[in-house]
Amino acid sequence: MSLFSKILFLIVAGVIAYGLWPRESSLQRFEPKDIALYESDMWRTIRNGGILQSTVDCYKIYDFQYQMRPAAAVNIARDTTSLISGITRTQDPILQDSYATPAVKLMQAIQEETQGSFDPNLAGHHYKTIWVTVSENRPQTEVIKDLVTAITEYWATIYKLNPNQSKKAAEMRASALAGAFATPPDQVNWGKVSADLKASWTELRKVVPQPPKPEKKP
């Protein structure tokens, strides 16, 4: 076997091993600074119509942060960006309601991959509500108020938090969402969106415990 063939074999073997290596994925496993960066990049590319790049940015969240298996992270990232893009590009309630089932299926896939204990039907409902709310043509103050409610309900389902625990984080996330999606594309302050997201994830980290690191097997 030539040197090139040996190197190629090692690269392919490494990629396969990385993709198949068992992981303990969890929605509690995130670093505020990193996940905020990935998410703001994803939102920006969605607003700019870059579906492929936004899927790559979303993949980083599911793989690098939540520690999902790469194959699962790819599929879940694709479905996530497709849902967000589809809902936020229309204000037709019938078209937006058509994403109810995809939202539940997305949550089912996340639940299965992370072995979560949340109800995917309820989580999917709240997740869709968040994106429908941010796309509504209403005064931004009203949108933010309803977003805070929708976000706290979503986190109550996912993380078992009460509204008081997550209110501050929800307010910062609502501000980021409104700044990114309820603002004309040429007027979005992406620096503020990123800062609000980082603040939100930082506050959420205070009330969502980091899961223990997997024990190394002898």
C-alpha positions as CSV (number, residue, x, y, z in Angstrom):
1,M,0.0,0.0,0.0
2,S,1.4,3.4,-1.0
3,L,2.0,6.2,1.5
4,F,-0.9,8.2,0.0
5,S,-3.2,5.2,0.3
6,K,-2.2,4.7,3.9
7,I,-2.9,8.4,4.7
8,L,-6.2,8.3,2.9
9,F,-7.2,5.1,4.8
10,L,-6.3,6.7,8.1
11,I,-8.4,9.9,7.3
12,V,-11.4,7.8,6.2
13,A,-11.1,5.6,9.3
14,G,-10.9,8.6,11.5
15,V,-14.0,10.2,10.0
16,I,-16.0,7.0,10.4
17,A,-14.8,6.6,14.0
18,Y,-15.8,10.2,14.8
19,G,-19.2,9.7,13.3
20,L,-19.9,6.4,15.1
21,W,-18.2,7.1,18.4
22,P,-20.9,6.9,21.2
23,R,-21.7,10.1,22.9
24,E,-23.8,11.3,25.9
25,S,-25.6,14.2,24.2
26,S,-27.7,16.6,26.2
27,L,-29.5,19.9,25.7
28,Q,-27.9,20.9,29.0
29,R,-24.4,20.6,27.5
30,F,-23.6,24.1,26.2
31,E,-21.1,26.9,26.6
32,P,-22.9,30.3,26.4
33,K,-20.2,32.1,24.4
34,D,-19.8,29.4,21.8
35,I,-23.5,28.6,21.3
36,A,-24.4,32.2,21.1
37,L,-21.9,32.7,18.3
38,Y,-23.1,29.7,16.3
39,E,-26.8,30.7,16.7
40,S,-26.3,34.3,15.7
41,D,-24.4,33.1,12.6
42,M,-27.2,30.7,11.8
43,W,-29.9,33.5,12.2
44,R,-27.9,35.9,10.0
45,T,-27.5,33.4,7.2
46,I,-31.2,32.5,7.4
47,R,-32.1,36.2,7.0
48,N,-29.7,36.4,4.0
49,G,-31.2,33.3,2.4
50,G,-28.2,31.1,2.9
51,I,-29.9,27.8,3.8
52,L,-26.9,25.6,3.2
53,Q,-24.6,27.8,5.3
54,S,-27.2,28.2,8.0
55,T,-27.5,24.4,8.3
56,V,-23.7,24.2,8.7
57,D,-23.9,26.8,11.5
58,C,-26.8,25.0,13.1
59,Y,-24.9,21.7,12.9
60,K,-22.2,23.2,15.1
61,I,-24.8,23.7,17.8
62,Y,-26.0,20.1,17.8
63,D,-22.6,18.5,17.4
64,F,-20.1,20.8,19.1
65,Q,-22.4,22.0,21.9
66,Y,-25.1,19.3,22.6
67,Q,-22.7,16.5,21.6
68,M,-25.1,14.8,19.2
69,R,-23.8,12.1,16.9
70,P,-22.7,13.8,13.6
71,A,-25.2,11.9,11.4
72,A,-28.0,12.9,13.7
73,A,-26.8,16.4,14.0
74,V,-26.8,16.9,10.2
75,N,-30.4,15.7,9.9
76,I,-31.7,17.7,12.9
77,A,-29.8,20.9,11.8
78,R,-31.3,20.6,8.3
79,D,-34.9,20.2,9.7
80,T,-34.3,23.1,12.2
81,T,-33.2,25.6,9.6
82,S,-35.9,24.5,7.1
83,L,-38.6,25.1,9.8
84,I,-37.2,28.5,10.9
85,S,-36.8,29.7,7.3
86,G,-40.2,28.4,6.2
87,I,-42.1,30.1,9.1
88,T,-40.3,33.4,9.1
89,R,-40.6,33.9,5.4
90,T,-44.4,34.1,5.4
91,Q,-47.1,35.7,7.4
92,D,-49.8,33.3,6.0
93,P,-51.2,31.6,9.1
94,I,-52.2,28.5,7.0
95,L,-48.7,28.0,5.8
96,Q,-47.3,28.6,9.2
97,D,-49.7,26.1,10.8
98,S,-48.4,23.6,8.2
99,Y,-45.2,23.5,10.2
100,A,-46.9,22.1,13.3
101,T,-46.2,18.5,12.5
102,P,-42.5,19.1,11.3
103,A,-42.0,21.0,14.6
104,V,-43.2,18.0,16.6
105,K,-41.1,15.6,14.5
106,L,-38.0,17.8,15.1
107,M,-38.6,17.7,18.8
108,Q,-39.0,13.9,18.7
109,A,-35.7,13.6,16.9
110,I,-34.0,15.8,19.5
111,Q,-35.6,13.9,22.3
112,E,-34.5,10.5,20.9
113,E,-30.9,11.7,20.3
114,T,-30.6,13.3,23.8
115,Q,-32.8,10.8,25.6
116,G,-34.7,13.7,27.0
117,S,-37.7,13.4,29.3
118,F,-39.7,16.2,27.8
119,D,-43.0,15.9,25.8
120,P,-42.1,16.4,22.1
121,N,-45.6,17.4,21.2
122,L,-45.7,20.2,23.8
123,A,-42.2,21.3,23.0
124,G,-42.9,21.3,19.2
125,H,-46.0,23.5,19.9
126,H,-44.0,26.0,21.9
127,Y,-41.1,26.0,19.4
128,K,-43.4,26.7,16.5
129,T,-45.2,29.5,18.5
130,I,-41.8,31.2,19.1
131,W,-41.1,31.5,15.3
132,V,-44.7,32.4,14.4
133,T,-44.7,35.1,17.0
134,V,-41.4,36.7,15.8
135,S,-42.7,36.8,12.2
136,E,-45.9,38.6,13.0
137,N,-46.4,42.2,11.7
138,R,-47.0,43.9,15.1
139,P,-45.2,46.6,17.2
140,Q,-41.9,45.1,18.4
141,T,-42.7,45.7,22.0
142,E,-45.8,43.5,21.7
143,V,-43.8,40.8,19.8
144,I,-41.1,40.8,22.5
145,K,-43.7,40.5,25.3
146,D,-45.3,37.5,23.7
147,L,-41.9,36.0,22.8
148,V,-40.9,36.0,26.5
149,T,-44.1,34.0,27.3
150,A,-43.5,31.5,24.5
151,I,-39.8,31.1,25.4
152,T,-40.4,30.5,29.1
153,E,-43.1,27.9,28.2
154,Y,-40.7,26.2,25.9
155,W,-37.9,26.1,28.5
156,A,-40.4,24.9,31.1
157,T,-41.1,21.9,28.8
158,I,-37.4,21.3,27.9
159,Y,-35.6,22.1,31.1
160,K,-38.4,21.9,33.7
161,L,-37.9,25.6,34.7
162,N,-40.6,27.8,36.2
163,P,-41.1,31.3,34.6
164,N,-39.3,33.1,37.4
165,Q,-36.1,31.0,36.9
166,S,-35.9,31.7,33.2
167,K,-37.5,35.2,32.9
168,K,-34.3,37.2,32.6
169,A,-32.8,34.8,30.0
170,A,-36.1,34.7,28.1
171,E,-36.2,38.5,28.0
172,M,-32.7,38.7,26.5
173,R,-33.5,35.9,24.0
174,A,-36.7,37.7,23.0
175,S,-34.8,40.9,22.4
176,A,-32.3,39.0,20.2
177,L,-35.0,37.2,18.2
178,A,-36.9,40.5,17.6
179,G,-33.7,42.2,16.7
180,A,-32.8,39.5,14.1
181,F,-36.2,38.6,12.6
182,A,-38.7,41.4,13.5
183,T,-36.4,44.1,12.0
184,P,-35.9,44.9,8.3
185,P,-32.8,43.0,7.1
186,D,-30.8,46.1,6.3
187,Q,-31.4,47.5,9.8
188,V,-30.4,44.5,11.9
189,N,-27.7,45.2,14.5
190,W,-26.0,41.8,14.5
191,G,-23.6,42.9,17.2
192,K,-26.5,43.5,19.6
193,V,-28.2,40.3,18.5
194,S,-25.1,38.4,19.3
195,A,-24.6,40.2,22.7
196,D,-28.2,39.6,23.7
197,L,-27.9,35.9,22.8
198,K,-24.7,35.5,24.8
199,A,-26.4,37.2,27.8
200,S,-29.4,35.0,27.5
201,W,-27.4,31.8,27.3
202,T,-25.2,33.0,30.2
203,E,-28.3,33.5,32.4
204,L,-29.8,30.2,31.3
205,R,-26.5,28.5,32.3
206,K,-27.1,29.7,35.9
207,V,-30.3,27.8,36.2
208,V,-29.6,24.8,33.9
209,P,-26.9,22.6,35.5
210,Q,-24.2,21.3,33.2
211,P,-24.5,17.5,33.0
212,P,-21.5,15.5,34.4
213,K,-18.8,14.7,31.9
214,P,-18.9,11.0,30.7
215,E,-16.7,8.8,32.8
216,K,-13.6,7.4,31.0
217,K,-13.7,3.7,30.6
218,P,-10.6,1.8,31.7
